[in-house]
Amino acid sequence: MKDRYIAITGATAGIGRATSLELARRGARLTLFCRNREKASKLSRDITTVGGAEPAIIHMDMADLGSVRRAAETFLANHKRLDVLLNNAGVVNTTRKVTADGYEETFAVNHFAPFLLTGLLLPVLLRSEGARIVNVSSAAHAFVKDMGYDDMQAERKYGTFHEYGRSKLANILFTRRLARDLHGRGVTVNCLHPGAVSTSLGTQNSGLLSRVLPLLLKPFFLTPEQGAKTSIYLCCSDAVAGVSGQYFVKCKQRQPKIWAQDDEAADKLWDYTERCLGFRYPL
């Protein structure tokens, strides 16, 4: 990975942090899209400590689509090359929250934001030979069998696992559709389930359960370093250089649930997302 240019979202904690440190050790030149500048600065210092090149840091709040657009503009103004985009960031909420744009936060952060960021950075990815897009999804896509367009913003009913699962199903459908559109254009798109990983995901929620549950479950979880292995594999391995539109678990290609293999559902989600964002992919 020496001198390969990689951009990562959600890099300052958990899987993203472990992935960033390992990619930096391997010689990659990183751009970190981060909401928390203090954590980003600390990660930058840690990256140089392990022998990596000092990363570029771009502020981005994925709960604000305007911030995503500004972050992409900043990247494009300062970088002429991007070899890998790793859409790693994610959120899970125990209660319904709304973003600055008025969307339910789990779906907006986990699907709308990476969809938009990827589209904005796609022109520079297309200029890089053998570029890759890697989307961190989850086995939680098994929680829901369809998008549920009659209540996409969970205004009538909110369920933590349902909304998270819906957003992770969206990640897989997005991967499939984008891979089809990019077929033969030199950019691959794949997604993955990292495993049940002990991370900071969900710790932004209030209440005793949000503090106690991670401690009770931690012995049964993978470490962030273990959970990062599939992300690193998809970013780096020559074995997947020509593979696109697939779902991986433990560095192996797997079949997601049958409803996550529905190309008509992927097309419908794509059209819905472009309408919501007022953004059309540069394809």
HELIX and SHEET records of a PDB file:
HELIX    1   1 GLY A   14  ARG A   25  1                                  12    
HELIX    2   2 ARG A   37  THR A   49  1                                  13    
HELIX    3   3 LEU A   65  ASN A   78  1                                  14    
HELIX    4   4 GLU A  105  PHE A  107  1                                   3    
HELIX    5   5 ALA A  108  PHE A  112  3                                   5    
HELIX    6   6 ALA A  113  LEU A  126  1                                  14    
HELIX    7   7 ALA A  139  PHE A  143  5                                   5    
HELIX    8   8 TYR A  149  ASP A  151  5                                   3    
HELIX    9   9 THR A  160  ASP A  181  1                                  22    
HELIX   10  10 LEU A  208  LEU A  217  1                                  10    
HELIX   11  11 LYS A  218  PHE A  220  5                                   3    
HELIX   12  12 PRO A  224  GLY A  227  1                                   4    
HELIX   13  13 LYS A  229  CYS A  236  1                                   8    
HELIX   14  14 ASP A  238  VAL A  240  5                                   3    
HELIX   15  15 ILE A  258  GLN A  261  5                                   4    
HELIX   16  16 ASP A  263  LEU A  277  1                                  15    
SHEET    1   A 8 ALA A  56  HIS A  59  0                                        
SHEET    2   A 8 ARG A  29  CYS A  34  1                                        
SHEET    3   A 8 TYR A   5  THR A   9  1                                        
SHEET    4   A 8 VAL A  84  ASN A  87  1                                        
SHEET    5   A 8 ALA A 131  VAL A 136  1                                        
SHEET    6   A 8 VAL A 187  HIS A 193  1                                        
SHEET    7   A 8 TYR A 247  VAL A 249  1                                        
SHEET    8   A 8 LYS A 252  ARG A 254 -1                                        
END                                                                             
